[in-house]
Amino acid sequence: MSDPRLDLSIDGPVARLTIRRPEKLNALDAAMVDALVPLCRSVERSAAKVLILIGEGDKSFCAGGDVAAWSALGPAEFARHWIRDGHAGFDAVARLSQPVIAVLNGHCLGGGLELASCADYRIAEGHARIGLPETSLGIIPGWSGTQRAARRFGPQLIRRMSIFGEVYSADEALRLSLVDKVVDKGRGLAAAEDLAAVVAGRSATAVELTKMLINAVEGEERERVLDALAGRIAAGSEDLRQGLAAFRQKSQRPKD
């Protein structure tokens, strides 16, 4: 499954995923959300050591879910598909083995902030505005805005944005630890590429394991992290090598 409005490019150790829907402020519809899972699988299986996530243009990183795409859905469809499929796509981003750097090169609202919260590092350009306006439309921040975003930024900050309507400038977001760095307009991608070069110069295995452990502390896929870490140890053990050798010898014996 692919969508031309989500453009994935991989150049050596750096992958870049660009949301290309500037006419809709890079808002996401159902097809785009569905495409996130296979795109992340492609990144996982590549030689990339880091992913940069950015929106096309300079007005919006991502304006969240396309209102026209979800407003016509009935309650069951909304919960069963829009919300659950959104979680699946965003989980895939948050749980990538590789670190993710989000470039907020414009407004980052609603589902856009929920997507940015999946990243490991957020760089905001100076003109960006950040908030969770869903309740003003009569809906909730449904793509883990009250869950993952609350874990990463703190529940009180999420209350202030989602219940009381606070919207922050890039500088305010930096003070509140919503973003990790602020740069001038148009400088976000260059800053992300510089940071990606730092990550690419480090041990990919050590970075992956460290990210997994931090994710587990945050409650992100704790069970899978434990299984993956234990499986990695077992897969490199002498016991496994001997066990497989014995299995092969047994399978090659002539049958009576």
Summary of the structure (lengths in Angstrom):
residues: 256
radius of gyration: 20.4
end to end distance: 48.7
largest distance: 77.1
contacts: 841
relative contact order: 0.12
helix: 50%
strand: 17%
